[in-house]
Amino acid sequence: MPSWSELVAEHADGVYRLAYRLSGNQHDAEDLTQETFMRVFRSLKNYQAGTFEGWLHRITTNLFLDMVRHRAKIRMEALPEDYDRVPGNDVSPEQAYQISNLDPALQSALDELSPTFRVAIVLCDVVGMSYDEIAETLGVKMGTVRSRIHRGRSQLRASLEAAATQDDSVRELLRTR
């Protein structure tokens, strides 16, 4: 059994990448990552044999959906885009590359999706989970996963096609996908 610090070191990057793709911003991704590991720490004794990574994905995804539901209940005013904040110094160069590797237009279109579609798309197309794994992670039926991925991809494509009429780089992105 690995130590707690080994466990966090091994899985933190993957949890952060998933949280970032789901939330679309660094601050929420950091919060989700921290909360995920707090939950894991509190319930590690209840962990039942299975894929540990799948368990982490499920916790992260559920926390994201809880965050979205909570924010829908209260109106929050976002800080302006140019708000200066102290950048975190714990992002490795590899992690920074992987975070920024998704095309900005694609990330923007992904952010426009409803949370249920975004979760399905991110788990399938970014994380690379199978439909079975996604169904288990989300606690839904396989047909629901297929439907969410299909509808999410359709909405993603429609959003990108609309943006492509005004932006050549988005048009090029659509040609390469």
Stockholm file with secondary structure:
# STOCKHOLM 1.0

chainA/1-177         MPSWSELVAEHADGVYRLAYRLSGNQHDAEDLTQETFMRVFRSLKNYQAGTFEGWLHRITTNLFLDMVRHRAKIRMEALPEDYDRVPGNDVSPEQAYQISNLDPALQSALDELSPTFRVAIVLCDVVGMSYDEIAETLGVKMGTVRSRIHRGRSQLRASLEAAATQDDSVRELLRTR
#=GR chainA/1-177 SS CCCHHHHHHHHHHHHHHHHHHHHCSHHHHHHHHHHHHHHHHHHGGGCCSSCHHHHHHHHHHHHHHHHHHHHHHSCCCCCCTTCCCCCCSCCCHHHHHHHHTSCHHHHHHHHHSCHHHHHHHIIIIISCCCHHHHHHHHTCCHHHHHHHHHHHHHHHHHHHHHHHTTCHHHHHHHHHC
#=GC SS_cons         CCCHHHHHHHHHHHHHHHHHHHHCSHHHHHHHHHHHHHHHHHHGGGCCSSCHHHHHHHHHHHHHHHHHHHHHHSCCCCCCTTCCCCCCSCCCHHHHHHHHTSCHHHHHHHHHSCHHHHHHHIIIIISCCCHHHHHHHHTCCHHHHHHHHHHHHHHHHHHHHHHHTTCHHHHHHHHHC
//
